[in-house]
Amino acid sequence: MSLLDYFRSSKPNSASLAKERLQILVAHERTSRNQPSYLPALQREIMEVIRKYVNVDQDAITVHFDQEGNQETLELNIVLPEDR
Amino acid sequence: MARIIVVTSGKGGVGKTTTSAAIAMGLAKRGYKTAVIDFDVGLRNLDLIMGCERRVVYDLVNVINNEATLNQALIKDKRCEQLFILPASQTRDKDALTTEGVGKILEELSKDFDYIVCDSPAGIERGATMAMYFADDAFVVTNPEVSSVRDSDRMLGILSSKSRRAEKGEEPINEYLLLTRYSPERVRLGEMLSVDDVQDILSLKLLGVIPESKAVLNASNSGTPVILDEESDAGQAYIDIVARYLGEDKPHRFIEEKKGLFSKIFGSK
């Protein structure tokens, strides 16, 4: 490292910020890339069915798809409200 | 059998057409019979970059619709007799590109060409998916900039799922990274993603780095592929890329700054 670089190092570094943001984003997009394309529609329809009976929010339901070797798991998590 | 190369990126303006023109000319100059096809139906520009815009009579869609033969539509380059250009249509809509039609053209070209370079349009619509569908090798052109890197990653996903090789369960497409508009100085200042940063994110084999260069605009102004400007940094970078693609071992250049007297005295790394 040169003398010049030493003085520069105190400045905020936008390139490392870019890298950090990209790594998070790309990792997220890669997991959703491997999901079956019907997943968002499935989530929406499940939501509608549940809402017929219980009043839940959009974020009370999480659909998680996992793939390990030949095995695919579809995990559905619904948080029901306390006062029904 | 010809080897089919797609030059792709997702994002527009990163240098796909410049790269297509340069590597097609580079391969042809190395003695390989090469065809370069513009898939940007409606917004053709390869003809302009190649300097043959006034010689376009028939185009890709004419050939698909049997309104012209392949030989009628191919434009022979005036600088290199091994190079042929197939322009895109300027008027029709992109739905004219069918898998069967494009497949037939590539099959026919494959018979007596060594390389077919497919210049993809930006985006992920028909022209872009058709350009990559039949590819053996993909050159992913990326700028060291967040939106370009993200789009490149998205293209990699499409390459690995929507290509003919993927659908037939064959060997996957060979994917290579071409980092363009690179500025070593801005990387040193921490203002630009470095080659290593981009490779960390995309994990692709690096085929080469093209420095930000005045030569690129000069070349397009005159309709000359920049690879013919052998004195220029960008021209040399493309010459190296063609050599590396052909299996030659060339050390990477243009990643480090050109050292001036000042930095020699103060000793940057």
Interface residues (C-beta under 8 A of the other chain):
Chain A: M1 S2 L3 L4 D5 R8 K11 N13 S14 A15 S16 A18 K19 R21 L22 Q23 L25 V26 E29 R30 R33
Chain B: E145 V146 V149 R150 D153 R154 G157 S161 V187 R188 L189 G190 E191 M192 L193 S194 D197 D200 I201 L202 S263 F266 G267 S268 K269
